[in-house]
Amino acid sequence: MRILVGWDDASQGETIALILSVDDTEAVVASTPLQLLSYAHAEDNWDVVLLAIGRPDIEASLELFRGVRKLLPEVPVVGACEPSEVIRMARFLTQGMKAYVLRDASNDFIFLLHATLMNTVEAVQAERERQIAEKLREEIDSVRKLQESIIPADVVSPDGYRIVARYEPSQIRVFGGQPVVMAGGDYYEVFRVDPQHTIVLVGDASGHGMKACMSIMTMHTLISMIRSEGFEDVSGFVAKVNRRLCEQSFIQSGGGFITVLYGVLYNDEHKFVWTSAGHPIPLLMNRDGGEATPVGPHEAGGLPLGLYEEAEYESNVTELPPGSRLLIYTDGVIEAFGEVNGKHAEFGIDGTCRTMALHRDATVETTMQAIFDESQAITNGAGRHDDTSVVLIDRL
């Protein structure tokens, strides 16, 4: 710690410097206002300033204090005054002085200076960290709102079907233990292109924060531009989006990528034609049988988007019999984890399938709520560490 001392008694100032200069602390004493301002002007790496107040008078001390504050606006200043002058310290405190000590007649205050200055520096540092944490919350919230602005608020279901979709962000804890809702990379779209065809897309950009959000925003823009160009060729559509994303260097930087499940629901033919780019495979459940299973092997998914420009993708067809439900999700659901009986436990595909089966007779809205509630419950209050998107298609 480096301490700049402005003192009005040269002999006492030397004693103060001697007592303060212990361990890793260095104290430099200025015996005149001009010398103090010169030190403050020449160097800005001081941790704290100790300033004698009241000599030759309060007004001169106040002017000197203002001069130090102007030169060292980020450095805390601690005043030292006679007991008879303490009432006048209010003027200094209202203008930014962080603390003060009383110069008792026996000079015992000198032995308290080191602790007082150290406590002041620590308090100022804690306040700065709190402000930075608050700024971080504000910036994260702004990015999160940008991301959520592109997620559709309402989903229109085609005839013979009921479709619901939901997104929830992850949370972290920062300074002060307050939860911060993170900006993530999840994204979904559900929209009808004509009476017979409904587009369903669920995506997940790697990481969190601004980069993940901008990756999803870029993909959203590309899909908006080309979604009317041969949307029924699902593998060709995904390959086209991938080539465009590979042209965006910021997505690939640091190993970034996006997983996507893109599909077309043919509601008149009761089939779902889909392509996976590194995304979890959908789960299908027949409400009569009650068992939910993946509609294909894990290997059915191709490379995530943004990794390799010439990546190829395959189309898959899933029939949707009467009373069936199809779940499309991001890995925030299955990777929800916590401790059960002292052991690491993950909600996983098994937990998701079990929840769907247990609520096979419930409404699709109730089933969706149960998936989020039960995946959250396994975390024991810590919350899912990844943002989560789910689309649930129910054939009536």
N, C-alpha and C positions, 0 to 999 in steps of 0.2 A: 504494500500500500504506500502511495506517495502522498504526503501531506504538505500543503503550502500554508505556512503560518504567517499571518500579518500581526505583529505584536508591537505594542507601544513602549515596552520596557526591554532594552537590549539584553540586560543581564538575565532577566526572567525568561526572555525568549530563548536564550542559550540553554537554560535549564530545561525548558519545555522540549526543545529539540533533542536534548540528550535522553530524556525519559521516553519520548515517543519513538526514537530511532532504535528499536529492538527487533530482533528476528528479521522479517522481510519488510519492515516498515522503514521508510526514509522520510525524515522531516526537514524541510528547508525553511529557514526563518528570514522574513523581510522586516526590517526595523523601521522603514518609512513607507508612507503610501505610494510614493513614486517607485520604490524598489519592488513593492508588492505587485503593482500593476505591470511592471517590467517583466517580472517572473511569469505572471499570468499571460502576458502577450507572447513571451518567447516560447512557452511550452503549454500544451493542452492535455498532457497525459497525467494530470493530477487526479487523485481519487477523491479528495476532500480538501476544503479550505477551512482553516481555523482563524477567525478574525476577532481581534480585540475591539470592543465597542465602547464608545463614550469619551475617548480622548482624541483630540482636544475637546470635542463636543459631539453631541448626537448627530447634528446636521452634517458635520464633516464625515462622521462614521457612515452615515446613511449614503452619502454621495460616493464614498469609497466602496461600500458594499455594492452599489449599483454598477460601478465600474468593473468590479470583479465578475459580477453576474453577466455583464455584457460580453466580457472576454471569455468567460468559462460558463456558458449557459447550462451545460449538462452536468456540471460538477456541484455537488451539494456544499453549502456553506453553513458552518456551525459558529455561532457567536459566543463571545465571552464578555459578560458585563458585571459591573458592581451591583450588589443587591439593591442599592438605592435607585438603580436605573432600569430595573426589571420591567416596570410598567411600560417603558418606552419600547420594549422589544416587540410589542404588537406591530409597530410600523414595519419592522424588518420581516417578521413572520408573514405578514400579508403580502409582502413583495418577494417571497420565495425562500427566505431563510428556513432551513430544515430543522434546526434545533439550537439550543443555547445552554451554557453553563454559567454558574454564578462564581465570581472571583472572590472567594471568602478571604478575610484578613490574614488567616494563617496559611494561605496558599495550598491548602489540602486539595483544592479542586484540580491541581496539576496531575495528581495521581489518578484522577478519574477520567482524564482527557482521552487516553487511549481507548478505553472501553466505550466512551461516548461517541468518539469518532467512528470506531468500528461498527457500532450499532447503527449509526446514521447511514454509513455506506451500505450496510446490508439491507436496511429498510428501503433505501432508494433503489437498490438493485431489485428487490422483491417487487416494488411498484412498477419498475420498468418491465419485468417479466410478466406481470399481470396485464399491463397495457399491450404488450406484444401478443399475449395469449388472446386477449379480446380482439385485437386486430386480426389475428389468425381466424378466430371464429367468424368475424364479419366477412373476410375474404372467402372462406370456405362456404359460407352461407350464400354468397353471391354466385359462386360457381355452381353450387347445388341447385339454386333457383333457375339458373340458365339451363342446366341439364334437364330439370323437371319440366321446363316450359315446352319441351318437344315431345314429352310423353303424353299420349292422348288421354283426356279426362273421361271421355265416354266411349264405350264400345257398342256399335250397332250389330245386333245378331241377325244372321240370315234366317229365312223361314225354316222351321224344323230344328233349330239349334238355339242354345243359350250359351253365350260366350261372356266370360268375365275375365278381367285382367287387373293386376295389382303390382305396384312397385313400392319397396321400402328401402331407404338408405341404411348404410351401416352407421355405427357410432364409435367414436374413440373418446378417451378422457385425456384432457390436457391440464395445464397448471390450474390448481384450485379444485381438481376433481370434478369439474362440471363437464357433462357430456357435450360433445360436438357432433352434429350430424354431418357426416362426410359427403363430399361430392364424389360420386362414383362413376362407373362406366356402363351401368346397366341401361337397357333401352328396349322398348317394345313398340310395335305398331300392329294394329288390327283395323282393317278397312275393307270395304266392299268396292270392287272395281266394276261390277255389274251384278244383276240379280242372282247369277249362278256362281260367282267366284268371290271368295273372301281371302285377302292376303293376311298372313300371320307371320310376323318377324320378331324374334327375340335375340338381342345382342348383348355382349359383355366385353368391354374393353379392359385390358389388363391394367392393374394398378388403381389408384384413386387420384382425386384432385384434378387440377386443370388439364393435365395431359390426357387423362382418361375421358374427361368431359369433352375436350376438343376432338378427340378421336371419334367419339360417338356423334358429335355435331357434324363432323365431316361425312361420316357414313350416312347420317340422316339426310344431308344435302344431296349426296349422290343418289340415294334411293328415290328422293323426291324428283330428281332430274330424269332418272331412267326407268322408274317403276312401270311406266306405260309401254315400255319397249320389250315386248315378248315376255310378259310376266309368267306365262304358263311354262316356259322353259326354265325351271327353277335352278338347275345346275348351271345353265348358261348365264342366268341372271347373277348368281353368286360369283361366278368366275369374272364377270364384267365388273362388278363392284370391287372384287379383290384387285384386279389390274389397276383400277383407278386409285385405290388406297395405297398400293405399292408405290405410286408416284409421289405420295406425301411423305417426305423424309422424316417429319417430326413423329409420325406414328411408329416408324421402325426404329427410331433412336432409342437406345437403352433396351432393346428387345421388346418393344411394344407390339401388341397385336390385338385383334378383335375376334371373338368367337361369335358365330351366328347360326341360328336355326331359321331357315326361310322356307315357308310352305304356302301352298294354295289349297284352300278348302273348296271342293266341288260339292256344294250343298245339294245339288240335284242328283249327283251320282254317289253321294255319301262316301267320299274318299278324300284323303289328305295326301297331297304330293309334296314331298319335302326334300331339302338338302341341308346337311349339317357341315359347317366349316369349323371343326374342332369343338362343337357345342355338345352338351349333354343330350342324349337321345330321348325323345319324348316317351312318356309312359301312357299306356292304354289300359283302361279297365272296363269290363262289361259289368254293369250294375247287377245283373242276374247272378253272375258267378262271383263277383266281388273281389277278384284278384287283379291287381295292377302289375303289369310287366313292361319292360322296355320294348319298343316296337322294332328294335334291331340291335345288333351287336355294337359294342363300343367302337369297333373299327369302322362302323358305317359313316363316321364323320371324317371329312377331309381335313386339310391343314387350316388353321385359323387364318383369317384375312390379314393382309399386310405383311406376310412373311416371304412369299415367293410368288413372283408375278405370273409364272406359268403353271401354277397349281391347278389341278383338275378336280372336279367335283361330280358326285353321282346323285341321280334322282332316285328317290324311294317312294313307294306307294303304300299307304296304310288304309285299309278299309275300316269304315266306321259303322258297325252294325247298330241296330236300334238299341237304345239304352246304354250306349258306350260313352266313356269320357276320355278325353285326350288331354294330358298335362304337358305343357311346354314350359321350361323353367331355366333359370340360371343357377350356377353352382352355389350361390349364397344359401339356398335351401338345404342341399344335401351336405354342405360343409359346415353347417351350424354344429358347434361342439361344446362340450362341457365335461364335468366329472360325474360319473354314476358309480356309486359304491367305491369311491377312491380311484377309479380307473377312467382313462380318457374314453369318451363316448361321442360318436358322431351321429347326427340324425340320419344321414345317408339316404340312399335309394330305398333301403328296406323301411326306414321310418316314414318316408314319403308314401310308399305303396301301402303300408299299414294304415296310415291316416286316411288315404283315399278309400280303402276297403271298409274301415270302421264307419265312414260317413257316406256309404254308397246310397243310402235311402234319404239323405239330407239334400237340401237344395244346393245348387252349385255355389251359391254365395256362402252358405254355411261351410261347405267343404273347403273353399278357399280360405276362409277365416281359420279353420282348424289347422290347415297346413302351416299358416304363419304362426299361430299360437303354439303349436306343439314343437315346431322347429326352434322357436324362441325359448320355450320352457327348458329345453335340454341345456341351454347355456347358463342356467342358474342365475339369471339376472344380468349377466355380462353383455348380452345382446349378440346378434350375429355379426361376425367380424367383416362380412362382405355384404354389399348391397344385393338385393334380391328382387327378381321379377318373375312373375308367374302368369301364364295364360291358361285358362281352363275351358275346354270346349265340351259341351254336353249335347249329345244328340238326343232329342226328346222322343 
